[in-house]
């Protein structure tokens, strides 16, 4: 281990933190993944809305596509034309963002027109001003992840044996899975049901009864991005950043070939520490906020 | 939570058997056509034919996803798309390596197809009998999906490598990592159409046009990859054809959206509720 590789690991951790945050906000702007169920249900239970409905599979496959696209384009430009890495990565992320835009628009059009009988309209102004925001976040995510894969394959002292697009695919799946499990709860549980008592969970009776009106005017997906930036996005960023940083730290400090057992033991140690930390957080939250009171009709929040 | 998707089979204007025939014949003939033209003329500009052939397979796969998932599998749509490509990639590797071992490289697509069909059918039987999905079209649909996934991967792999030989595909597609983009773009091409159009008023023609549109995007990606493996001319040709296909079918998709939506408005307040 030397200072240079440690610096690279730190940079990867920082990039991963940004990627995680932007990934979660990207999915929230478009209502992807599990909060999407409620957006989809809303019109079906008689609440047509003006919220983006970006159903591009789950977050893991979708982000795997953006990341793999960015890495594939960057790898091609670097290998075939010897372009500077930064330029190639930027170009790759731009192609990924364009792909993202097409997928997002086609999902918004498709999902809404498949709800004709519930009178869910297709609003073109939403497509015009929300899609660029989604694409911009996808650009940041795919740029960061493609850069992480570039560092792993070309810059770390021990080059990763896998090709760059495959590493980007795996990190894309990882960031999508983390965003889906960490950040989405903030959007799906808190923002979509903001008018219910805090922490009440999602009663089946409330399915589709999402908040459709904002502080002023009608709620749109840009408002949701603003809200999710406060907690869901950064929490996802921390989750993904720690995953990338800790995982690469142990294989940089300990040589993966000669000290493999130490690296594995360190990984197990991290898992044990995190399990106990999670247990502590859960217990302290239960202690502070106590059991949720029985449901006695709607209570003013 | 399962959303949308009316249960009991989706109404369709195009018969699934016909789509299967077009899908299989189109993809196999296309892959062979591209391979033979490339070999006979000693060039690689016809590699794009493989990517076009993959579109036939994708349409068949998207239709099969639609048939299976119309039985109320809402959140399972992405999973089934990934399953299709997972089955497909095993079949492609098996088919190509067996053909190479036998000494008839050109037999690869046929062996792949047969293996994929049998493999998919067995997975379908397992899903229905062991996991107890109890979806009537599961066996048939999974065989279709497996064959569609295999042919899509084979078509795009050929489009990237320009050759059907096992070692060329391993060198140009697997070792470069381009299999990642083929896998995920192919998977989304098969799963995205139905997923994006999920809902009680989903229409088959709109879903299938979406499939061709997404395949156009995948073709743009394989075109970029082909720039490295086959040179600028073959890669750019593929990229431009992919873009043209995407553009044409995106416009057609938008037309169908305007036909099917309750209203396409520039802006407006909430629509009146219909229950």
Contacts between the chains, C-beta under 8 A, distances in Angstrom:
chain1	res1	chain2	res2	distance
A	34	B	1	7.9
A	37	B	1	4.5
A	37	B	3	5.1
A	37	B	74	7.6
A	37	B	75	7.5
A	40	B	3	4.7
A	40	B	4	6.2
A	40	B	198	7.6
A	40	B	199	7.5
A	41	B	1	7.8
A	41	B	3	5.8
A	44	B	3	7.7
A	44	B	4	7.7
A	44	B	200	7.7
A	46	B	273	4.7
A	46	B	274	7.7
A	46	B	275	4.8
A	47	B	273	7.3
A	48	B	270	5.8
A	48	B	271	4.9
A	48	B	273	6.4
A	49	B	270	6.9
A	50	B	270	6.7
A	55	B	195	5.6
A	55	B	196	5.8
A	55	B	198	6.7
A	56	B	188	7.4
A	56	B	192	6.5
A	56	B	195	7.4
A	56	B	196	7.3
A	57	B	77	7.3
A	57	B	78	3.7
A	57	B	81	6.9
A	57	B	188	6.3
A	57	B	191	5.8
A	57	B	192	6.5
A	57	B	195	5.8
A	58	B	75	7.6
A	58	B	78	4.8
A	61	B	78	5.5
A	61	B	81	7.5
A	61	B	82	6.4
A	61	B	184	6.4
A	61	B	187	6.3
A	61	B	188	6.5
A	61	B	191	7.7
A	62	B	188	7.5
A	64	B	180	8.0
A	64	B	184	5.0
A	65	B	181	7.9
A	65	B	184	4.7
A	65	B	185	6.2
A	65	B	188	5.7
A	68	B	180	4.6
A	68	B	181	4.9
A	68	B	184	5.3
A	68	B	185	7.9
A	69	B	181	6.3
A	69	B	185	7.6
A	69	B	221	6.2
A	71	B	177	7.7
A	71	B	180	7.7
A	72	B	177	7.4
A	72	B	178	6.5
A	72	B	180	7.0
A	72	B	181	4.6
A	72	B	221	6.7
A	72	B	224	6.7
A	72	B	225	6.2
A	73	B	224	5.6
A	75	B	176	7.4
A	75	B	177	6.8
A	75	B	228	7.8
A	76	B	224	5.6
A	76	B	225	6.3
A	76	B	227	5.8
A	76	B	228	4.7
A	79	B	228	5.6
A	80	B	227	5.7
A	80	B	228	4.3
A	95	B	224	7.4
A	99	B	217	5.9
A	99	B	221	7.8
A	102	B	213	7.8
A	102	B	217	6.1
A	102	B	246	7.5
A	102	B	250	7.2
A	103	B	188	7.4
A	103	B	192	6.6
A	103	B	196	7.8
A	103	B	214	7.6
A	103	B	217	7.9
A	106	B	192	7.6
A	106	B	196	5.4
A	106	B	210	5.9
A	106	B	213	6.7
A	106	B	214	7.6
A	106	B	250	7.6
A	106	B	253	6.5
A	107	B	192	7.6
A	107	B	195	7.5
A	107	B	196	4.2
A	109	B	196	7.9
A	109	B	253	7.2
A	109	B	254	6.9
A	109	B	257	4.3
A	109	B	261	7.7
A	110	B	196	3.9
A	110	B	197	3.9
A	110	B	198	7.7
A	110	B	206	6.9
A	110	B	207	7.9
A	110	B	210	6.4
A	110	B	257	7.1
A	111	B	196	6.5
A	111	B	197	7.0
A	111	B	198	6.4
A	111	B	199	6.0
A	112	B	261	6.3
A	113	B	197	7.8
A	113	B	201	7.1
A	113	B	206	7.4
A	113	B	257	4.8
A	113	B	260	4.3
A	113	B	261	3.6
A	113	B	262	7.6
A	114	B	4	7.0
A	114	B	197	5.3
A	114	B	198	6.3
A	114	B	199	2.7
A	114	B	200	6.8
A	114	B	201	4.8
A	114	B	202	4.5
A	114	B	203	7.8
A	114	B	260	7.4
A	115	B	199	5.0
A	115	B	200	7.0
A	115	B	201	6.4
A	115	B	262	7.4
A	116	B	201	4.2
A	116	B	260	6.2
A	116	B	261	6.3
A	116	B	262	4.6
A	117	B	200	6.1
A	117	B	201	5.8
A	117	B	262	7.9
A	117	B	274	6.9
A	118	B	200	8.0
A	118	B	262	7.7
A	118	B	274	5.9
A	119	B	262	4.8
A	119	B	263	7.9
A	119	B	271	4.8
A	119	B	272	6.4
A	119	B	273	6.8
A	119	B	274	4.2
A	120	B	262	6.2
A	120	B	271	7.1
A	121	B	261	7.0
A	121	B	262	5.7
A	121	B	263	4.5
A	121	B	264	7.3
A	121	B	265	5.5
A	121	B	268	6.8
A	121	B	271	4.9
A	122	B	257	6.6
A	122	B	261	4.7
A	122	B	262	8.0
A	122	B	263	7.1
A	122	B	264	4.5
A	122	B	265	7.2
A	123	B	265	5.9
A	123	B	266	7.8
A	123	B	267	6.2
A	123	B	268	6.5
A	124	B	264	6.7
A	124	B	265	6.9
A	124	B	266	5.2
A	124	B	267	7.3
A	125	B	266	6.1
A	125	B	267	4.0
A	162	B	177	7.0
A	163	B	175	6.6
A	163	B	176	5.7
A	163	B	177	2.8
A	163	B	180	7.8
A	164	B	177	5.9
A	165	B	176	7.7
A	165	B	177	3.7
A	165	B	178	6.4
A	165	B	180	4.1
A	165	B	181	5.8
A	166	B	177	4.4
A	166	B	179	7.3
A	166	B	180	4.7
A	167	B	177	7.8
A	168	B	180	7.1
A	169	B	180	4.0
A	169	B	181	7.9
A	169	B	183	7.5
A	169	B	184	6.2
A	207	B	1	7.6
A	212	B	270	6.8
A	218	B	269	6.8
A	218	B	270	6.5
